[in-house]
Amino acid sequence: MSAELIITKMKNYFVSAWLQDHKIVELHCCDAKQKSIIGNIYIGKVKNVVKNINGAFVEFEKGELGFLPMRDRSLKAEEEILVQVKKEGTREKKPLLSQQIELTGKYLVLTSDRASIGISNKIRDKKQREELRDMTECLVTDTYGFILRTRAAAAPKEAVMQEARELSQKFESILQKSCYRSAFQLLEVNQNMESELLFGKMADEVLQVITDQEILGESLTRQGYPVKMETDRTAIERKYRIRHFLKEALSQKVWMKSGGFLYVEQTEAMAVIDVNTGKSIGKGKKEDHIRDTNLEAAKEAARQIRLRNLSGIIVIDFIDMKSEYDKETLLRVMQMYLDQDSKKAVAVDLTKLGLMEITRKKERNPIFRQIAIDILD
C-alpha cells in the first residue's frame, strides 16, 4: 500500500507522520541530538549473569548496559559476545539485546535465529508460499536462514536471490570482524534515522515525502524517493495539523463521535484502554446501544494503538455484553482493524469480564516516551 509521509522538525525533534487516505495513522519522533541504536550490532562484554531471571547484563557501548535474555546458562562475566539491540530502553528498563542477529533487506530478513525459511503471514496464497519456499530453500545454511518479507511476493526471482547473497556476505563479514575487534565496538548499523523517519519504507512504497527539511529532502531525492519540498516552514502544520495529532496521542481521554470516550493509560507492564458510554445516548434497545458503542470503540482503539505506538500487552475494558454472538463479533471486528496495522497485532481473547487481550509487536517506545510534551507548547 502506497503511503504519504510528512517529515518536519519541532524544536530538537524530527517528527514524521504516515498518512493513508490522507489521514495520519502513525507518528514517529526522533531526538535530533540523540543517535538511534535499534538494530545496531556490537561486540559486548558480559558484566553480570543473573541466573534467577535467566538473563545477563551486557555492556555494549562504553558505559551503556543492555539486558540479554539467555537461552543457555553458559555465559560468564567478562566474556565478549556478539549482540544486537532489539528494543529501546526506557527509564525503568535497559535496552533489550539478543545474540540472534537479523539483517533486514528490501525482500528478505537474514536471521541467525533459525536455519530455515520463514514467510510473512501477509502472503496468504498457499501456492505462492510454496513457490517462494522452494525458490529460497537452497539459501539456508547451518548458521542462518531467511524470512521472506511481503514485498518478496511481487519481486523478480533474481532480485530476491541477489539480495540474499548480499545479506549473506554482510553476515559473514560481521562474523569475521567480531573475531579480531575488541569489546564495545560497533560492527554494523542496521537502521539509521532516515529509515526510522520513513517507517522503514522503500522508495517504491512511498507515494510522496513532504518535508520542510532541505538537507533531508536532498538526501531522500538522491535515494529515489519522490520528494516535495515545502519552503514555508508553517505550511506543514497548517495543512496536516501534526501538532494536533501529537497532542491527541499524548492525551489520556479520546472522545468518539457517538459521545462515548476512551481512557488510555500506559503503564510499564501494559497499556490499558477503558471504554465508556459518556454522553452517548441510545435510542433503541440497551443491548444494541452497548454493542454499537463497543464496535465504535474497537475502531478508535485500533487507531489509537497505532497512532501512539502502543505495544506488548494491551488490555481493552469494553462495556459488558450478554450476547455471545455480540462478543464474537466484537473480537472478529477488532482483529479486522488490527490487520490494517503495519506491525503484527493479535486480538487474543475476550474474557468473561469483558476484557479484550491484545498483543502487538514491540520495537520502539510509545510516543509519550519518544518526545517531550513541552515541544507542543
Sequence and secondary structure as in RCSB ss.txt:
>XXXX:A:sequence
MSAELIITKMKNYFVSAWLQDHKIVELHCCDAKQKSIIGNIYIGKVKNVVKNINGAFVEFEKGELGFLPMRDRSL
KAEEEILVQVKKEGTREKKPLLSQQIELTGKYLVLTSDRASIGISNKIRDKKQREELRDMTECLVTDTYGFILRT
RAAAAPKEAVMQEARELSQKFESILQKSCYRSAFQLLEVNQNMESELLFGKMADEVLQVITDQEILGESLTRQGY
PVKMETDRTAIERKYRIRHFLKEALSQKVWMKSGGFLYVEQTEAMAVIDVNTGKSIGKGKKEDHIRDTNLEAAKE
AARQIRLRNLSGIIVIDFIDMKSEYDKETLLRVMQMYLDQDSKKAVAVDLTKLGLMEITRKKERNPIFRQIAIDI
LD
>XXXX:A:secstr
  EEEEEEEETTEEEEEEEETTEEEEEEEEETTS   TT EEEEEEEEEEGGGTEEEEEEETTEEEEEE SSS  
 TT EEEEEEEE   SSS  EEESS EEE SSEEEETT SSEEE TT   HHHHHHHHHHHGGG  SS EEEE G
GGGGS HHHHHHHHHHHHHHHHHHHHHHHH  TT EEE    HHHHHTTT  GGGEEEEEES HHHHHHHHHTT 
 EEE  STTHHHHHH HHHHHHHHH SEEE TTS EEEEEE SS EEEEEE TT   SS HHHHHHHHHHHHHHH
HHHHHHHHT  EEEEEE      HHHHHHHHHHHHHHHTTSSS EEEEEE TTSEEEEEE   S  HHHHS GGG
G 
